[in-house]
Amino acid sequence: DVKVTQSSRYLVKRTGEKVFLECVQDMDHENMFWYRQDPGLGLRLIYFSYDVKMKEKGDIPEGYSVSREKKERFSLILESASTNQTSMYLCASSTGTPLHFGNGTRLTVT
Amino acid sequence: GQSLEQPSEVTAVEGAIVQINCTYQTSGFYGLSWYQQHDGGAPTFLSYNALDGLEETGRFSSFLSRSDSYGYLLLQELQMKDSASYFCAVKAGNTPLVFGKGTRLSVIA
């Protein structure tokens, strides 16, 4: 089975901090994604990557950046965390269909 | 851009059948997927339809009509464990999946 591991299940950070969310997949998938999930808004795409060192903006990239130095790892970076970035963050990987999701990181910014 | 519409909430009785509809607007349509997410859990893949018609997998079936830009997920013999959120998602062109806002299904005794 594909395993997508997100480093933290819960995270509490202060406004203005730099935050790193890590995601690792073990199935050699080319494609990796970061989604944000908020009640009533579904899953919204922040950034995605179809190859190492490649990154593309999704629908809501503002305030975020990503890094993909190795095929199996895709990091989401909040350069200066703000309270409106309090959310559930979901990482996913794939070679096409379907997406395989991690268990998510619930981030609270205070 | 792409947009999807699905009901926000559905309630159904244990043992019954429920249908969750999804309409979409997109160009370069490839296919429609369905994902299930239990509270506190990760979304998990249920089905993918690229062609018109019904795909059946056990108690779950998914239908697609490309001409109507419409699909649905059909859950039969509902069980309490089916209480979850269900997301439709559209694949178009070389863009990543775009998800609907989700339908929260509550199964009651």
Interface residues (C-beta under 8 A of the other chain):
Chain A: V4 N31 F33 Y35 G40 L41 G42 L43 R44 L45 F48 G58 D59 L90 T97 P98 L99 H100 F101 G102 N103 G104
Chain B: S8 G31 S33 Y35 G41 A42 P43 T44 F45 Y48 F87 K91 P96 L97 V98 F99 G100 K101 G102
